Amino acid sequence: MTKKSHVLIVEDEKKLASLLADYLAMSEYETSCLHDGLGVEPWLCEHHTDVILLDLMLPSKNGIEICKSIRQTSQVPIIMVTAKVEEIDRLLGLEIGADDYICKPFSPKEVVARVKALLRRSKTASSSADISLPFILDADRMVMAIEQQAIALTSVEFQMLSLLSSEPDRIFSRDQLMNSCYTDHRIVSDRTIDSHIKKLRKKMAVIGNENWIQSVYGVGYKLVV
């Protein structure tokens, strides 16, 4: 029997949290609900989840602080939920380490679709078996590894690097990279893609070479190894 994926809902509006849990349950997901920011990290120390729906505005500790803290030890996929329009640019840049965002008010069906898309990106990205590559992509741990060194990637970074690694030296446009990471066809600006690439290069520089990902002016990016 296939194990159901688990979604942790962190939302202080209890009725909304219950509604989301019901919709996710109808799509065969297991769920847990927390209503206070301080309880998130202790809960994660004791339990496993496959996705976190994390509200931005929470009592005691806000979603941005929680997300940053989680990213110090875990790469679990995180979808930020916000009603603050002025925060969208900040979340779009994903400076806090989130993998996706959704704005209130929203349809519960849209949330379920986002969860499905994020899990699909995380689970179907296969480990690279191309021996010509100087690194290995481990989809189970969401890491890029070289010999005994490994560095954690976000699901978006992992998906981008997986696409670039699938055909080294091929130029992938920003639209292709965007579509590989955002399967819900939302509009994402070029600067968001560039921001992801910049962060990915910094991570690759720690254990390898940041110049493996090269820019092709006016077109996109390619992996050169």
N, C-alpha and C positions, 0 to 999 in steps of 0.2 A: 504493500500500500504506500502510495506516494505521500511523503510528509508535506503538510500544508505550510506555506510560507507564513511568517508571523509579522504583523505590523504593530509597532508601538505608537499609539496616538497620544500626543502630549498637547492637551487643549483644556484651558480653564473653563470654557463654556461646556458644562456637563451634557446639556441636551444635544449640542452639536457633536461632541465626542461620541455620544451614544448613537447618534444618527450615522456617523461615519463608520462606526463599528458594525452596525447592522448592514450597511451596504457592502462593506468588505467581507462580512460573513457570508452574504449571498453570493459572493464571488469566490468562495472557498478559501478565505484567508482567516487565520487565527488572529485575534487582536488582544491588546491590553491597553488600558487607558490610565493616564496620569493627569492630574489637574493642577499641579504645582511644580515650578521649575526646580526646586531643591531636591525633589525626589527622583529626578531622571537618572543621574549618575549612579546613586546607590542601587537603583533598580537594575541598571545595566551590568553592574558588578555581579548580580545574582542570577540574571536571566539572559537569554539569547533573543535577538530580534533580527529580521532580515531587512526591514525598512523602518525609519522613524519619520512620522509626520509631526513636525515640530513647530508649534505656534510661536510667532515672534514675541508677542506680548503675554508674558506669564507672571503670576505672582512670585515674589521672592527672588527669582533669577530669570532674566529674559532669554529668549531663544538664541540670540547671537552669542551670549556668554556660554550657554550650554553647548552650542555647536562647536565653538572654538575649543572648549575643554574636551569634548568627545574626540575631536580630531587629533588630540595629542596622543591618544592610545588606540583609536579605532578608525577604520574606514567604512563603517556601516553606512549604506546609502541614507541620505537625509533629504527630505523635502521640507523646505521652509514654508510656513503658512503665514501670510501677512495681510492686514487690512490697511497698512500704511503705504500709500502710493509713493511717498517720498523715499521709501526704503528700496524701491524696485531696482534702481540703478546699482545700488550697493549689492543687492542680492544677485543681480544679473552678472556682475563681475565675479561673484562667488568668492569674494575675498575671505569669507568666513569658513569656507570649506564645504558648503552645502552642494548637493548635486542637482537640485532642482528647486523651483519655488512655485507657489500658486497663490492667487490673490482672492481675498474675500470681497464680496460674496461669490460663492462658487457652487456648482452642481456637485453633489456627492458622487455622481457617475463620472465626472471629470477627475475627481480625486482618485477613484478606483482605476481609471485609465492611466493616470500618471504613475500610480504604484506599479501597475502591470508593466508599463514601459520601462521603468527604472529597474525592476527586477529582471526583465528580459535582457536589458543591456548588461546587467551585472553577471547573469548566470550563463548567457550564451556565448560570451566572449571566451573563446578557447585559448588555452595556453599555446604559445607559438612553438612550432616544432621545426622551424626552418633553421638548419644548422649553420646557415650563412650569417645569421644574426649574432651579434656579440652579446646578446642578452636574452633572457627568458621572461615571458609574460605568464604569470601564474594567476589564472582567473579565480581559483578557489580562495587565494589569500589577497587578491587584488594588489600584487606587487610586481615590480620589475626587478630582476635579479641578475647579477653578474658574479659568477663563482660563489663566494660565501657572503657577498654583500647583497642586500635587498632594500628597496625603498618602497613605501606604501604610496599608492596612487588613488585618487578619487575615481569613481566610476566613469565620469566624463573623461578624465585624463587617460584612464585605461582603455576606453573605447576608441579614443583618438589615436593612441599609440598602436592599438591593435590594427586599426585601418591602415595607418601609415606602414606598419610592419608587414602587412599582407602582400604588398608589392613595393619593395624598396626601389628607389629611384623614380617611381611613378609620381607625378605631381597630382595632388588632390586639392581641389578647390575648397574654399571656405564653406561653400554650400554643401559639398559632399561630406566634409567633416561635421558640419552642423546637423545634417540629416542622419548621420551615423549615431549621433549622441542624443538628439532631440527628435524622437520618432513621433511625437504628437504634432509635428509640423508648425510649431509656434514660430513667431518671428524673432530671431536672435540677431543682434548686430554683429558686424565683422569684428568690432573691438572686443566683444565677448570671446570669440574664437581666438583672437590674438592674445587675449589675457590668459586663456587656458594654455596656449602654446608656450607663452613666456614662463608660466609656472612649471610646466612640464620640462622645459629646458633646464631650469634651475635644479629640479630634482635629478635629472639625468646627469647633470654636471657633478653631483655629489659622488656618484659611483661609476660614472662613465665619461661621456663627452656631450656637452650641451650642443655642439655643432652637428650632431647626428641629424637633427631636424633643421632643414634649411628652408629659408623663405625664397619663393620665386615671385619677384615683383609683379604685382597686378594679377597674379593667378592664384597662388595658394602656397602649399608646403609639400615637401617630400622628405623621405628618410634616406639619408646617404650614409652607408656604413662600409 
